[in-house]
């Protein structure tokens, strides 16, 4: 696990996506219509890729939640460098173990992190912190094409057993008591250019750095296998943004 964390810190991005995709989701969720100092809960914020995009564009305040203390430290350092510390508060907690008051937030954001607790379980829990009429924005790894080949289907069945299709996630959102506002698929640029291409470069670096560490080599091989599956079967799955309204 250590090599995973070190590699992702060096990459500077923990999930597929881009500034443009984050802003597209924000526009669909109506963040441009929010008054100044509206509150956004970033659940599973990592080092703050999405949070800083939103803070730059909108006059919001962000509650950044993550279980990884080092990611939050990096986020705080960047917030200070960008002079937005007064608009960011951090919480070293699980996204399903929070003690905010009900109805505290105008928007709940979770980019590429909801899989850690499950799509339905996560949005069902987080929804209670949303004001009436507030928006939930999540991105999750999703099948985007029917009948994937057995090789990739069983790979993701093992690595992300709850992975489903677009319509299934929309139904889960509605079951959780949210109205589906819209969704869109992240293109291969967000998956390859901003994520796997960086990962591939850093895998080579860490293979040399940990050349005598068999456990690290196994972990790096797992990441390489993930990349190989995307190269071969990337037409069948991607991250998808889902926007819901309470």
Secondary structure, DSSP 8 states (H G I E B T S, - for coil): -HHHHHHHHHHT-SSS--HHHHHHHHHHTTGGGS-TT-EEEEET-TT-HHHHHHHHHS--EEEEE-S-HHHHHHHHHHHHHTT-GGGEEEE-S-TTS----TT-EEEEEEES-GGGT-HHHHHHHHGGGEEEEEEEEEEEEEE-SSS--HHHHHHHHHH-TT--BHHHHHHHHHHTT-EEEEEEE--HIIIIIIIIHHHHHHHHHHHHHTTT-HHHHHHHHHHHHHHHHHHHHTTSEEEEEEEEE-
